[in-house]
Amino acid sequence: MFDTLQDRLASVFKGLRSKGRLTEADLDATMREIRIALLEADVNLAVVKEFVAAVKERSLGAELSKALNPSQQIIKIVNEELVSILGGEARTIRFAKQPPTVIMLAGLQGAGKTTLAGKLAGWLKAERHSPLLVAADLQRPNAVNQLQIVGDRAGVHVFAPEPGNGVGDPVDVARRAIEHARAKLYDVVIVDTAGRLGVDQELMQQAADIKAAVSPDETLFVVDAMIGQDAVNTAKAFDEGVGVDGVVLTKLDGDARGGAALSIARVLGKPIMFASNGEGLADFDMFHPDRMASRILGMGDMLTLIEQAEKTFDAEQSRAAAEKLMGKGQFGLQDFLAQMQQLRKMGPMSKILGMLPGAGQFKQAINEIDEKEIDRIEAIIYSMTPAERDDVAILNGSRRARIARGAGVQVSEVNKLVNRFVEARKMMESMAGGGFPGMPGMPGMPGMGSRQGASIAGRGAAKRKAKKGRKAARPAARPQAPQQLPQAPQVPQSMDDFQLPPELAKMFNENKPKF
């Protein structure tokens, strides 16, 4: 997602890191490179001019002149301005005070509107709503049938009184759907309307008639993110003709440039409310401008990753595995298999790893991840006895040969898995014990904050040694009024600034994931 723009911006910021203080000439060159990067990403010209002007104005102020690290300070400014042009704050659906809440979906043909209707219904169902899908696209062949299939996959009822394929009145269907929802106590109605190959008067009129008939609480325009500036122009024309409350981006995972996402909110003046980034029903969520800006700058998206993990992982099972890693039992291959299977429920490994900060350094290795290798790992573990899964130390040569035959692999594959598992277990035990070297801000590691450093330095001989090296003694804090250490400014890091721990870096540098 947005790989082209991400790479260009990373190269721009990389050139700033060696400079102690930026001159106006340096700043002009940087702004020129950012402008080119945005234009190559198919961002609207007016948005590019506004964005570059805002970044330059802030960078020339006192905000940058006193910065100790100009590179990080400019990244901070760019991040904040990216959040601004992406819409500022995330906005969700405005639910009606008196159910049902009516959501009308509109857009061009081929934008993925019908599939998105099912994804939205599934998302609402997960949020404990009772959605109803309405098949009001009666013109496109098999549109009604497609919506019924999508509804079945999402576990959502579909209101489809007409067969479609040119038969039936979509306005009447939409009107009857509201009555049906009230009678059956559905609290959200999602109306899937017909699309066109282009914006025309017939499309506008039909959409306007449906909107007048059902008075939707939200009118969402569904946009294919991959068509770039055309998406912005189409949404603008539809907003002028019918009126929209928000935008939903589809196929965002296939958009390497990001022109639509970076332009549409500012040009249209309407928020991007949701985004679809995959083919599965679960590949759909609210659009968070701050998280998207973070991903564009290569800083990862840990909040989304955590939210997905909370939805997927079994809390009791994860707690039991964590206790074993902390010394309360032996963490074996059975526990490893259970954790790996839960991780797979979150989506492809490449997608999950791509959300980690600094993952851009290993983009090629992540893209080359073979999901079938995980299947082979499962086959090897399933070929073991319970005792062998619990303690890999008992795996002698004959046992490994038997396991290889059962899994249909070479003995070398079994050896490789065992060695990887032992390495991974050591790394995870180190993380559980707080001894993970190289992670910025973690206790006992390079890059930690001064407060954590003081707490560790204040133990035994280490404390005395630390005191000798100080040039000036720190005044003691009064018991009744503890001294508060000043908080360092939160400056975003670029993907080149962020360094993965040595254990993880070693894994990825071999161009294969380690498990």
NORSUL-V311388 format. One record per residue. N is the residue number from 0. D_FIRST is the distance of its C-alpha to the first C-alpha in Angstrom with 2 decimals. Layout:
n: (N,N)
d_first: (D_FIRST,D_FIRST)
This chain:
n: (0,1,2,3,4,5,6,7,8,9,10,11,12,13,14,15,16,17,18,19,20,21,22,23,24,25,26,27,28,29,30,31,32,33,34,35,36,37,38,39,40,41,42,43,44,45,46,47,48,49,50,51,52,53,54,55,56,57,58,59,60,61,62,63,64,65,66,67,68,69,70,71,72,73,74,75,76,77,78,79,80,81,82,83,84,85,86,87,88,89,90,91,92,93,94,95,96,97,98,99,100,101,102,103,104,105,106,107,108,109,110,111,112,113,114,115,116,117,118,119,120,121,122,123,124,125,126,127,128,129,130,131,132,133,134,135,136,137,138,139,140,141,142,143,144,145,146,147,148,149,150,151,152,153,154,155,156,157,158,159,160,161,162,163,164,165,166,167,168,169,170,171,172,173,174,175,176,177,178,179,180,181,182,183,184,185,186,187,188,189,190,191,192,193,194,195,196,197,198,199,200,201,202,203,204,205,206,207,208,209,210,211,212,213,214,215,216,217,218,219,220,221,222,223,224,225,226,227,228,229,230,231,232,233,234,235,236,237,238,239,240,241,242,243,244,245,246,247,248,249,250,251,252,253,254,255,256,257,258,259,260,261,262,263,264,265,266,267,268,269,270,271,272,273,274,275,276,277,278,279,280,281,282,283,284,285,286,287,288,289,290,291,292,293,294,295,296,297,298,299,300,301,302,303,304,305,306,307,308,309,310,311,312,313,314,315,316,317,318,319,320,321,322,323,324,325,326,327,328,329,330,331,332,333,334,335,336,337,338,339,340,341,342,343,344,345,346,347,348,349,350,351,352,353,354,355,356,357,358,359,360,361,362,363,364,365,366,367,368,369,370,371,372,373,374,375,376,377,378,379,380,381,382,383,384,385,386,387,388,389,390,391,392,393,394,395,396,397,398,399,400,401,402,403,404,405,406,407,408,409,410,411,412,413,414,415,416,417,418,419,420,421,422,423,424,425,426,427,428,429,430,431,432,433,434,435,436,437,438,439,440,441,442,443,444,445,446,447,448,449,450,451,452,453,454,455,456,457,458,459,460,461,462,463,464,465,466,467,468,469,470,471,472,473,474,475,476,477,478,479,480,481,482,483,484,485,486,487,488,489,490,491,492,493,494,495,496,497,498,499,500,501,502,503,504,505,506,507,508,509,510,511,512,513,514)
d_first: (0.00,3.83,5.43,8.51,9.23,8.77,11.13,13.47,13.99,14.60,17.22,18.77,19.34,20.54,23.37,24.56,25.20,28.43,29.97,32.36,32.53,30.88,33.11,32.55,31.98,29.20,27.62,28.02,26.34,23.37,23.09,23.38,20.45,18.26,19.57,18.74,15.13,14.72,16.77,14.87,11.71,14.15,14.92,18.38,21.16,23.05,20.15,19.60,23.35,23.61,20.81,22.27,25.76,25.06,23.54,26.46,29.05,28.06,27.79,31.29,32.84,34.53,31.27,30.26,33.75,34.62,31.38,31.99,28.49,27.31,23.92,23.06,24.76,22.74,19.47,21.01,21.89,18.54,16.95,19.66,19.39,15.64,16.63,19.43,17.74,15.23,18.44,19.96,20.65,19.27,21.65,22.55,25.04,28.52,30.81,34.22,37.28,38.97,36.95,35.39,32.32,31.33,27.74,27.52,24.43,24.42,22.34,22.40,22.94,19.98,17.56,17.77,20.29,22.58,20.09,18.64,22.29,22.68,19.62,21.00,24.42,23.35,21.74,25.00,27.08,25.47,26.38,29.94,30.32,32.03,30.01,31.43,29.53,31.42,31.34,32.15,30.47,33.68,33.04,30.20,31.66,31.00,28.86,31.23,31.16,27.35,27.34,30.06,28.13,25.04,27.51,29.23,26.09,25.39,29.09,29.67,32.67,32.32,34.96,35.61,39.25,38.78,37.76,35.73,35.59,37.34,39.74,40.00,39.49,36.04,37.59,40.24,37.80,35.76,39.04,40.39,37.21,37.81,41.37,40.27,37.81,40.62,43.04,40.78,39.41,35.70,34.21,31.08,31.10,27.99,29.09,27.07,28.34,28.48,25.98,26.92,25.74,26.18,27.51,31.27,34.29,34.66,31.18,31.86,35.30,34.39,31.62,34.13,36.79,34.71,33.70,37.40,38.46,36.28,35.57,32.05,31.10,27.49,26.45,22.72,21.21,18.47,16.04,13.79,10.71,10.64,14.14,13.49,16.89,18.71,17.08,18.50,21.83,22.19,21.59,24.05,26.63,26.47,26.82,29.85,31.38,30.85,29.11,25.96,25.38,21.62,18.41,16.17,12.73,12.13,9.69,6.75,5.01,6.29,5.66,5.20,7.72,7.77,11.51,12.38,10.99,12.61,15.73,16.86,18.11,20.13,21.49,22.35,23.52,22.24,19.75,16.46,17.84,15.54,12.11,11.67,8.69,10.82,14.27,16.38,18.37,17.18,13.45,14.33,15.17,16.22,13.98,14.76,14.42,15.41,12.91,9.96,11.80,12.27,8.70,8.35,11.65,10.89,13.35,11.73,12.33,15.72,17.10,14.78,15.39,19.07,19.26,17.93,20.40,23.18,22.78,22.76,25.12,28.88,30.35,33.69,32.34,30.01,32.98,35.23,32.87,32.55,36.35,36.78,34.54,36.70,39.82,40.99,41.03,39.42,35.69,35.78,33.71,34.24,32.56,29.75,29.31,29.30,26.61,24.42,24.94,23.96,20.78,19.88,20.37,17.31,15.10,14.14,14.84,11.72,9.73,12.61,12.96,9.42,10.65,13.68,14.66,14.97,12.79,11.54,15.17,14.88,11.60,13.86,15.91,13.24,11.96,15.70,16.55,19.02,19.22,22.73,23.85,23.64,25.90,28.29,28.43,29.35,32.01,33.52,33.80,35.27,37.86,39.20,41.98,41.47,43.43,41.26,38.06,39.69,41.00,39.51,42.47,44.71,42.69,45.21,45.16,46.65,44.32,41.25,42.67,43.26,39.72,38.31,40.53,39.51,35.77,36.25,34.88,36.53,38.18,35.94,32.94,34.90,35.82,32.26,31.16,34.13,33.53,29.86,30.94,33.65,31.33,28.75,31.65,33.01,29.70,29.37,33.03,32.52,29.73,31.98,34.85,33.07,33.49,29.94,30.29,27.84,25.75,25.96,28.09,29.39,33.22,35.05,32.25,31.44,29.70,31.39,32.84,36.53,37.65,36.45,37.89,41.21,41.45,41.05,43.27,45.96,47.07,50.27,50.58,47.03,48.02,51.15,49.35,46.75,49.58,51.33,48.36,48.01,49.68,50.33,50.75,48.53,50.74,51.15,49.74,52.27,52.29,52.56,49.78,47.02,45.45,41.82,39.62,37.50,33.83,31.50,28.96,25.48,23.47,19.75,19.05,16.65,14.93,17.88,20.42,19.48,21.34,21.00,24.45,26.32,26.40,22.64,22.25,24.98,23.26,20.00,22.01,23.66,20.42,21.05,20.45,23.75,25.05)
